[in-house]
Amino acid sequence: IVNVTPLEPGWEGHVTLEFSNTTPLPAKIYANEGACQFLFLQGNERPEVTYADRAGKYMGQRGVTLPRL
């Protein structure tokens, strides 16, 4: 399973992917192989408030970023 937080309008930074193996068997992830897919949708209207406007806590993150409570 690959978990990713939805990317909100106005957000900038490096995306952190979380991988979890929910089976009792070992799993391998190979370099240069697809692991997940991003789907970007364009809305018909501009958002009233963007992630940047809210100064979201993950704005501009670089590298692996752990959850910020």
N, C-alpha and C positions, 0 to 999 in steps of 0.2 A: 504494500500500500504506500502510495506517495501522498503526503499531505502538504498542501500549500494554502496559505491564507489568500483570499481573493485580493487582487491588486486593484486598489481604488483609484478613481480619476485624480490626477495630480501627484500620485506617489512616485518617488524616484529612489533608486537604490539597487542593491544586489538582492536577488530573491534567494531565500534559504529554503531548501527542500528537506523534508523529513521523510525518511524511509523506515518502514517497520515491516518485519516479517511476522505475520500472525499465524504461522504454521509451526509445528514442532521440528520441521526439517530445516537444514541449513539452506541459505539462499546466497547466490553470488550476483554481484553487480559487476559487469565488465566495462572497461574503458571503451569509449567511442561507440557505445551501443545506446539506443534510445531507452530512456527510463520513464519519461512522462511527456505530456504534450500540453502546451499552453494554447488556449483559445481566447483571442481578443475580440471583443465586440465593440462596435462603435454605436453610441446612443444617438438619438435624434435631437436631444437637447443638451445644453451645458448643465452640469450639476450646480445646484445652488451654493453648495459648500464643497470644496475639494479637500483631499487629505492634506495637501500643503496648507490650505487656509486654516485647518484645524491644528496645524503643527503636530501631526501624528507622531507617536513615539518611535516609529520605525522609519521615519522620513530620512533619506540619505544614508541608510545603513550600508556598510561595506563589509565584505567577508561574511563568515558564518556569524549569525546573530541569535543569541539565546532569547527565550521569551522574557519580556519586560513587564513586570506586574505593576 
